[in-house]
Amino acid sequence: RMLDLMTASLEELNKEQKLCVTLFYLDKKSYQEVAESTGFSLGQVKSYIQNGKRNLKLLMERKLSDK
């Protein structure tokens, strides 16, 4: 159930956050590898991952409290 919630919540992130979070956590790429494959700067990658992780948590918490 949590995996389904996470998958649904991941789809709600903006495209940059979704891409960076997916590459970093699911594809196990380093910050540098994510930056190289996306064309984003290292700072942008770190920001997208940090904000994406926070937004993912908030979205999942909202979905859990709605049920």
N, C-alpha and C positions, 0 to 999 in steps of 0.2 A: 504494500500500500504506500509506504513512504517513497519507494522508487517511482511509482506512478505519479505521486504528488510532485516529486522533484522534476520529473520529465515534463510534466505539464507546466510547472513554474518556469523551467528553463526556457520554454517556448515563449514566455511572456517578457523575457528580458529584451532590451534593445539588441540589434544585430551585432554590434561591436562587443558588448558584454557577453552575449551568448557565445560568440565565436571564441573569444579569449578564454572564457571559463571552460568551454568544451575542450579546447586544445590543451590547456594547462592541466585540468583535473582528470578528464576522461582519456585523453591521448598521451598524458604524462610527458608533455613537452616542457622544456625550461622556459623562463621568461624570454631569454635570448632567441630560442627557437620559435616561440610564438611571434615575437617581433619580426623575425626574418620571414616567416611564412605569411604574415598579414600585411607587412609594410608599415605597421604602427611603430612609433618610437618605443623604447624601453619604458619610459615614463608613462606613456599612454597605456601600454600593456598592463603595467602594475596597477594603474588606476582602474582600468576596465575590469580586471580580475577582482580587485578589492571591492569596488562598487557592485559588481555582478554578484559576488558572494553574499554581500549584505542584502541586496535586493532579492536574491533567491531565498534567503532565510526569511525575510519579511513576507514574501509571497506564500511560502509554505506555511508559515505561522497563521496567516490570514485564512488559507484554505482549511487548515486543521480546526480553527476556531469556528468556522462557518458550518462545520458538520456536526 
